[in-house]
Amino acid sequence: MALRGYAWLVVALSIPAFVWLVPTIWMVSLSFQPNEVLARTTSSTALGLVPVPFTAQNYADLFAFGQTPWWFMNSVIVALGMTLGVLAVSTTAGYALARLDFPYKGPIAVLCLIGLMVPEQAVFIPLYTMFADFGWHNSYHALILPRMAVPIGVFLMMQFFRAIPKDIEEAARLDGVGWLQIFWYVMLPLARPAMMTLAILTFLYAWNDYLWPLVSAQQREYFTITLGLASIQSNFAQSEGLGRVMASGVIASLPVVLLFLIFQRYVVQAMTAGGSKG
Amino acid sequence: MVNAHRKRPSLGQVQAAWVLMLPFLAVYGLFLVYPFFRGIWISLHDWNLLAVAFNPEAKEFVGVDNYVRVMWGRNIVWGPLASPVLQAAGIFGLGLAILLRRMNQVSRSTAIAIGLAALLLLVLPGFHPGEGGRWYDRRFWPTVGNTLVFVALTVPGVTITALILAAALARETRAMAVLRTLFFLSQVLSVTVVTLIWQIMFSPRQGLIANVTQLFGGTPINWLTDEQFAMAAIVIATIWWSLGIAMILFLAGLQDISKDLYEAAALDHATGARAFWHITLPNLQRTITLVIILQIILHFQVFGQSHLMTQGGPNDETQVLVRYIYQTAFRDSELGRASAMAVFLFVIMGAFSTLQFLAGREKD
């Protein structure tokens, strides 16, 4: 009886789950259909959810012409650079705030906490003018640096380091090991799971960020894939063909979807942490 | 050399701390604290993006004029009946907050949140241009209104759907894990992929929704250019996109509810919907509060969906605050006015962030 109830529940939930997946399936399916067909109808087979007639030409075209591969590489560079940068400043500051005593520590921690409340949209105009004054727009560092200042990573790392027992450090101190060495050789290896969570949170943010790249990168060579995709979707049907634009969308989503499917547990942790704390 | 290196005294705790803090403090100060104050400073100036770029002296200090130009008007008066529906809703909300708190049905921060929102609803719509008066900026308050409508539709939509799904999916079996993955998947997509998909989903000629409608003999709706449906369209796309986080937070909250409670309830024949109503909901109060505040913060900052799917249209129907700030700054080059609006945005976000912080600390 209980099992039958459960089986019914699974079936009943599979229907909305499929509906939920339909838009994504449709994007993938359209990307594998010829543009000539799509110009006539988007519902050739099974409302277009099955790619018949099938072609991989859209992907071939994407890599032969167009800037999608270039934008993709930009996104890789920016996302990896931002991830490394955020990890570097967050682990160090997080450890210092969690475990070391220094003057003004309390006020600094409070100042960082207040920073969590400042949304990107409240500082993007002054950031734009600053970066313009420095002549930094249309560069990778312009896309990377602002996110390194967001204190969410510091808080995640601080909470993690606080939970580590103090004996490990104290034993090392008695052996005369310096604080920086303890941080590097003892604490960082322990912090791998937290760093993984933070890395994924940052990578997802970097890959999907839209507003700051939109104002900072005006030259198409510095577009990220997210921004590039925005620039080709307004007149998709006329210029490049629906199939090819959809192929760009699939390519743009591939890294984050793979990341999600492989590291699901960390992604969920990361988004929960990022979501519930800013 | 090796010897000298080994004998170098290690840094004291304070020095080590500063070495570790410095990289973060440098980027934090330069790219967050300083821009924040600079934003306020810009909002106090007549500051044309292009003019100041050519000549840094071309800005003029105007005090709070930008705030007046954005939020005020000529001959603005306050009347209790300027917008009766909204104000009645405000009074109702205020009463509800007090009542719920008296009955101990909601936590203090929830009551404060409802009360605050209700009070704003009661006071703000009361301002209106008197005889011969007008707003200096005719688009600002309607834009704020659209943003609130978007939030008011999206937040309950996401919260209720996510709550029901989480309650149904909270079992540790393979099938449930797969289903959770399917529902969460859209959450990792970027806003531009989401808008790409849904622009075509909603297209009256090529869209899947139109194709399905025609299958059943209906007339396709031109979702994104119809004043009645444009807002609904971006709300649907947003719910589809952002259900995942809410669902995951609810699932985490559900894990903290003791199994014993359900077993005890089962003895009283309370299972399924009744167990959900009498055990799940009351025990999930804190998580629900957090998710709602979180969603308000998140969706108040909506930009991409409006910018890419409807371009704020039709007839400004889906124009939202961040898009208006973006346009004022980068299309109209009026950084001063745009910054004043950004400060307004920050004040609202700051209020909700404070509530989120308090709700997060509260123990029930």
Interface residues (C-beta under 8 A of the other chain):
Chain A: Y6 L9 V10 L13 S14 P16 A17 F18 W20 L21 V22 P23 T24 W26 M27 L30 L38 T41 T42 S43 L47 G48 A88 V89 S90 T92 A93 Y95 A96 L97 L100 D101 F102 P103 K105 I108 L111 C112 G115 L116 M117 V118 P119 E120 Q121 A122 V123 F124 I125 P126 L127 Y128 T129 M130 A132 L145 P146 M148 A149 V150 P151 V154 G176 V177 G178 W179 L180 Q181 F183 L204 W207 N208 Y210 L211 L214 V215 T226 L227 L229 A230 Q233 S234 F236 A237 L242 V245 M246 G249 A252 S253 V256 V257 L259 F260 L261 Q264 V267 V268 M271 T272 G275 S276 G278
Chain B: S10 L11 Q13 V14 A16 A17 W18 V19 L20 M21 P23 F24 L25 V27 Y28 L30 F31 L32 V33 Y34 P35 F36 R38 G39 I42 L49 V52 A53 L165 A168 L169 R171 T173 A175 M176 L179 T181 L182 F183 F184 L185 S186 Q187 V188 L189 S190 V191 T192 V193 T195 L196 I197 W198 Q199 I200 M201 Q206 G207 L208 N211 V212 L215 W240 L243 G244 I245 I248 L249 A252 L290 L294 I297 L298 Q301 F303 G304 L308 V322 I325 Y326 A329 F330 L335 A338 S339 A342 V343 L345 F346 M349 G350 S353 T354 G360
